[in-house]
Structure formats: C-alpha cells, structure tokens
C-alpha cells in the first residue's frame, strides 16, 4: 500500500511541478523517486528471498539485482540533481512565475502521503533491514515536503519567486550525499570488495589462531547483497588435527564475530601441495 501511495503521488508531483513551474516540486519528486525505488527493491528482495531455491544458472540466486537497481537509482538521482542545479542557476538570473497556491496545496498533500507511508512502514522496519532503509527514505522525504511547503508559504506571502529555486537547490543538496553513499556502496559490492567492517588481516590472524591451524590462505570475503556477507578460505592444519572440529570453530567464529553466516571453507593437511598454483 505504501509503495502504491508513493508511486502515485510521485507522478502527481511531477505533473504539478511542470504545470506550476515549480523547481522545488520537481526536486522533491526526484527525492520521492528514491522512496519508490527503495521500497520497490525491498519488496523485490523479499520476493526473491522466498524463491531462493528456484535456481537455474544463477547459482547465487538473483540477489545482485537489488545492487544493480541501487546503482541505477544513484545514477538517475545524480542526473536529477544536476538538472535541478542547472535550472536553478538559470532561474536565479531569470525568475519564472511560480504558482504559489497550487504548489502549497500539492506539497501539503505530499506531506500527508509521506506521513501515511511512515506509519505503514514503521512496524515492518523493525523486522526487515530492507524495509528499514525504505522507512528512512520516507522520513527524509517528509523533511523535503516540509521545505517545499515553507517555500510555498513564503512565495504566497511575499511573491519572492527566487525562493522556489533556492528550495530546489536545498533539496538537491540534501539528496546528493545519500546518493553518493548509495552509488559507492553499490560499486563496492559489485567489484566484490571486502565489507568495510571486516579487517581481512585481523580475520586471517584470528582464523590462524584456531587450535590445529598452521596457515590460512586464499581468503576472500565479499558482499552478495545488502546484509549478506560471504567468505571462502583454505585452512591448513597440522597432521592429526580433527578436521570437523576446525571446521565447526571457523564457522562459529565467522558467524558470531563477523556476521558471516555463509562460508565455504577447505580444511587441508599441512603436507598438501598445489594451492600455490592459484594465481588470484
């Protein structure tokens, strides 16, 4: 329901922004687009998770679609912000006539829609990290709606049309840092970099400190999708070491200390040869 409300009103804001010549409304519509895409990705992730066993050639499932959508979202939002800044610069030199009352009405309805979405998502945000992200998007968009309303009031009372592009720029500046973080996180995941909260040197030393382990190599840690970390490693053990015990200790360590619940671990004796042939 929250997804439908936000998507429908985003279209209303775009149309109203064009009709009223309001850059603030268009900028806020771009911000609301993040809510729609964020919530859409959350719903898609839930659906894909429920179908995780239905695989063909996608041996890791379709979880990466969420990351690709997030990167597309970031690129789109950068485009929206650049358009807003260019248009705002033009309007500061040549102010457009903004219909203050319609702008105020549409922005007020937008605030109501955001509050409704806020209430609908609040309970689910405590159970799902994906929904929690969408919930935070709605909270920040509510702040944007308040800014548009304030700008509409000023225009209605004073007739200062420069307030509209000023509000548009403010909303654009509000969006850009989150957009940069979203894009950077998506790229980091797509290039399979280690999660920022995992110190690989520390992890390797900790695994090497397990009873019976004499060497750890070919260690890889990456993120499959949001909140889903994956690891693989070779654990070399001394002769006579119980392999099952080492495997259990390593899995418990990765899960409990580093939050990595999916790990592929190869336990091998210290006289094993051939691992050095792996070039990457």
C-alpha positions as CSV (number, residue, x, y, z in Angstrom):
1,X,0.0,0.0,0.0
2,X,2.8,2.4,0.9
3,X,4.5,1.6,-2.4
4,X,1.3,2.4,-4.4
5,X,0.8,5.7,-2.5
6,X,4.3,6.9,-3.0
7,X,4.4,5.9,-6.7
8,X,1.1,7.6,-7.5
9,X,2.0,10.8,-5.7
10,X,5.4,11.0,-7.3
11,X,3.6,11.2,-10.7
12,X,1.3,13.8,-9.3
13,X,4.3,15.9,-8.1
14,X,6.0,15.7,-11.5
15,X,2.9,16.8,-13.3
16,X,2.2,19.6,-10.7
17,X,5.8,20.7,-10.8
18,X,5.6,21.1,-14.6
19,X,2.2,22.9,-14.5
20,X,3.2,25.3,-11.7
21,X,6.8,25.8,-13.0
22,X,8.0,24.8,-9.5
23,X,11.6,23.6,-9.4
24,X,11.1,22.7,-5.7
25,X,8.2,20.3,-6.5
26,X,10.3,18.7,-9.3
27,X,13.2,18.3,-7.0
28,X,11.0,16.8,-4.3
29,X,9.6,14.4,-6.9
30,X,13.1,13.3,-7.6
31,X,13.6,12.7,-3.9
32,X,10.3,10.7,-3.7
33,X,11.6,8.6,-6.6
34,X,14.3,7.3,-4.1
35,X,11.4,6.2,-1.8
36,X,9.6,4.4,-4.6
37,X,12.8,2.6,-5.8
38,X,14.0,1.8,-2.3
39,X,10.7,0.3,-1.3
40,X,10.4,-1.5,-4.7
41,X,13.8,-3.0,-4.1
42,X,12.8,-4.1,-0.6
43,X,9.7,-5.8,-1.9
44,X,11.6,-7.4,-4.7
45,X,14.3,-8.7,-2.3
46,X,11.6,-10.2,-0.1
47,X,10.1,-12.0,-3.1
48,X,13.4,-13.2,-4.4
49,X,14.4,-14.5,-1.0
50,X,11.2,-16.5,-0.8
51,X,12.2,-18.1,-4.2
52,X,15.8,-18.6,-3.3
53,X,15.7,-22.4,-4.0
54,X,14.4,-21.9,-7.6
55,X,17.7,-21.7,-9.4
56,X,18.9,-22.5,-12.9
57,X,22.2,-20.9,-13.9
58,X,22.1,-18.3,-11.1
59,X,24.0,-20.3,-8.5
60,X,23.9,-17.3,-6.1
61,X,20.2,-16.6,-6.9
62,X,19.1,-13.1,-8.1
63,X,20.2,-11.1,-5.1
64,X,22.5,-8.9,-7.1
65,X,19.5,-7.4,-8.9
66,X,19.0,-5.3,-5.8
67,X,22.5,-3.9,-6.1
68,X,22.2,-3.2,-9.8
69,X,18.9,-1.3,-9.2
70,X,20.6,0.7,-6.4
71,X,23.4,1.7,-8.8
72,X,20.8,2.7,-11.4
73,X,18.9,4.7,-8.8
74,X,22.1,6.6,-7.8
75,X,22.9,7.4,-11.5
76,X,19.3,8.6,-12.0
77,X,19.4,10.8,-8.9
78,X,22.7,12.4,-9.9
79,X,21.0,13.3,-13.2
80,X,18.0,14.8,-11.4
81,X,20.3,16.8,-9.0
82,X,22.4,18.2,-11.9
83,X,19.3,19.2,-13.8
84,X,17.9,21.0,-10.7
85,X,21.2,22.9,-10.1
86,X,21.4,24.0,-13.8
87,X,17.8,25.0,-13.9
88,X,18.1,26.8,-10.5
89,X,21.1,28.8,-11.8
90,X,19.0,29.9,-14.8
91,X,16.0,30.8,-12.7
92,X,18.1,33.0,-10.3
93,X,19.0,35.1,-13.3
94,X,15.6,34.9,-15.0
95,X,13.0,34.0,-12.3
96,X,10.0,32.0,-13.5
97,X,6.5,32.8,-12.3
98,X,5.6,30.2,-9.8
99,X,2.0,29.4,-8.9
100,X,2.4,29.6,-5.1
101,X,-1.0,28.4,-4.0
102,X,-1.1,25.2,-6.2
103,X,2.5,24.4,-5.1
104,X,1.4,24.8,-1.5
105,X,-1.6,22.5,-1.9
106,X,0.4,19.7,-3.7
107,X,3.2,19.9,-1.2
108,X,0.7,19.7,1.7
109,X,-0.9,16.6,0.2
110,X,2.6,15.1,-0.3
111,X,3.3,15.6,3.4
112,X,0.2,13.7,4.2
113,X,1.2,10.9,1.9
114,X,4.6,10.7,3.5
115,X,3.1,10.6,7.0
116,X,0.8,7.7,5.9
117,X,3.7,5.8,4.4
118,X,5.7,6.5,7.5
119,X,3.0,4.9,9.7
120,X,2.6,1.9,7.3
121,X,6.3,1.1,7.3
122,X,7.1,1.8,10.9
123,X,6.2,-1.7,12.2
124,X,7.9,-3.6,9.3
125,X,11.1,-1.5,9.6
126,X,11.8,-3.2,12.9
127,X,11.8,-6.7,11.3
128,X,13.4,-6.1,7.9
129,X,16.6,-4.3,7.2
130,X,15.4,-3.6,3.6
131,X,12.2,-2.1,4.8
132,X,14.1,-0.1,7.4
133,X,16.1,1.5,4.6
134,X,12.8,2.4,2.8
135,X,11.4,3.7,6.1
136,X,14.4,6.1,6.5
137,X,13.9,7.3,2.9
138,X,10.3,8.2,3.7
139,X,11.4,10.1,6.9
140,X,13.9,12.2,4.9
141,X,11.4,12.8,2.1
142,X,9.0,14.1,4.8
143,X,11.6,16.7,5.6
144,X,11.8,17.7,2.0
145,X,8.0,18.1,1.8
146,X,8.1,20.5,4.8
147,X,10.8,22.5,2.9
148,X,8.6,22.8,-0.2
149,X,5.6,23.9,2.0
150,X,7.7,26.5,3.7
151,X,8.9,27.8,0.3
152,X,5.3,27.9,-1.0
153,X,4.2,29.9,2.0
154,X,7.0,32.4,1.5
155,X,6.1,32.8,-2.2
156,X,2.4,33.2,-1.4
157,X,3.0,35.9,1.2
158,X,6.0,37.8,-0.3
159,X,5.9,36.9,-4.0
160,X,9.7,36.1,-3.9
161,X,10.0,33.7,-6.7
162,X,13.7,33.1,-6.1
163,X,12.7,31.1,-3.0
164,X,11.5,28.2,-5.3
165,X,14.8,27.5,-6.9
166,X,16.5,28.1,-3.6
167,X,14.4,25.3,-2.0
168,X,15.0,23.1,-5.1
169,X,18.8,23.5,-4.6
170,X,18.5,22.8,-0.9
171,X,16.6,19.5,-1.6
172,X,19.2,18.6,-4.3
173,X,22.0,19.2,-1.7
174,X,20.1,17.0,0.7
175,X,19.8,14.2,-1.9
176,X,23.4,14.2,-3.2
177,X,25.3,12.9,-0.1
178,X,23.0,10.0,0.3
179,X,23.1,9.4,-3.5
180,X,26.9,9.3,-3.4
181,X,26.9,6.8,-0.5
182,X,24.3,4.6,-2.3
183,X,26.3,4.6,-5.5
184,X,29.6,4.0,-3.7
185,X,28.2,1.1,-1.7
186,X,26.7,-0.5,-4.9
187,X,30.0,-0.2,-6.8
188,X,31.9,-1.6,-3.8
189,X,29.6,-4.7,-3.7
190,X,29.7,-5.2,-7.5
191,X,33.5,-5.2,-7.5
192,X,33.3,-7.7,-4.6
193,X,35.4,-5.7,-2.2
194,X,35.6,-6.8,1.4
195,X,32.9,-5.3,3.6
196,X,34.1,-2.1,5.3
197,X,33.5,-3.6,8.7
198,X,35.8,-6.6,8.1
199,X,39.5,-6.3,8.7
200,X,41.0,-9.0,6.5
201,X,44.4,-9.1,8.2
202,X,42.7,-9.5,11.6
203,X,40.3,-12.1,10.3
204,X,43.2,-14.1,8.8
205,X,45.2,-13.9,12.0
206,X,42.1,-15.0,14.1
207,X,41.5,-18.0,11.9
208,X,45.2,-18.9,12.0
209,X,44.9,-18.8,15.8
210,X,42.4,-21.7,15.9
211,X,43.6,-24.9,17.5
212,X,45.4,-27.0,15.0
213,X,45.5,-24.4,12.2
214,X,49.0,-23.7,10.9
215,X,48.2,-21.5,7.9
216,X,45.3,-19.6,6.3
217,X,45.4,-18.7,2.6
218,X,43.2,-18.0,-0.4
219,X,40.9,-15.9,1.9
220,X,38.1,-14.0,0.2
221,X,35.3,-12.0,1.8
222,X,32.6,-10.2,-0.2
223,X,29.0,-9.0,-0.1
224,X,26.4,-10.8,-2.1
225,X,23.7,-8.2,-1.4
226,X,22.6,-6.0,1.4
227,X,23.4,-7.6,4.8
228,X,24.5,-10.8,3.2
229,X,28.3,-11.4,3.6
230,X,30.1,-14.4,2.1
231,X,33.5,-15.9,2.7
232,X,35.8,-18.6,1.4
233,X,39.2,-19.7,2.7
234,X,41.7,-22.6,2.9
235,X,42.6,-23.6,6.4
236,X,45.8,-25.7,6.6
237,X,46.0,-27.9,9.7
238,X,48.7,-30.0,11.4
239,X,48.8,-33.7,11.0
240,X,46.4,-35.5,13.3
241,X,44.1,-32.5,13.8
242,X,40.4,-33.3,13.8
243,X,39.1,-31.5,10.6
244,X,35.5,-31.5,11.8
245,X,36.4,-29.5,14.9
246,X,38.4,-26.9,13.0
247,X,35.5,-26.5,10.5
248,X,33.0,-26.0,13.3
249,X,35.2,-23.5,15.1
250,X,35.9,-21.5,12.0
251,X,32.2,-21.3,11.0
252,X,31.2,-20.3,14.6
253,X,33.9,-17.6,14.6
254,X,32.8,-16.2,11.2
255,X,29.1,-16.1,12.2
256,X,29.4,-14.8,15.7
257,X,32.2,-12.3,15.5
258,X,31.9,-11.1,11.9
259,X,28.3,-11.8,11.0
260,X,29.3,-14.0,8.1
261,X,26.8,-16.9,8.0
262,X,27.7,-18.3,4.6
263,X,31.3,-19.6,4.4
264,X,33.0,-22.1,2.2
265,X,36.0,-23.5,4.0
266,X,38.5,-26.0,2.8
267,X,40.4,-27.8,5.6
268,X,43.6,-29.4,4.3
269,X,46.6,-31.1,5.9
270,X,49.9,-29.3,6.1
271,X,51.5,-31.7,3.6
272,X,49.0,-30.8,0.9
273,X,50.5,-29.4,-2.3
274,X,49.1,-27.4,-5.1
275,X,47.4,-24.3,-3.6
276,X,50.3,-22.1,-4.7
277,X,49.1,-22.6,-8.3
278,X,46.1,-20.5,-7.7
279,X,47.2,-17.1,-9.1
280,X,44.3,-14.9,-7.7
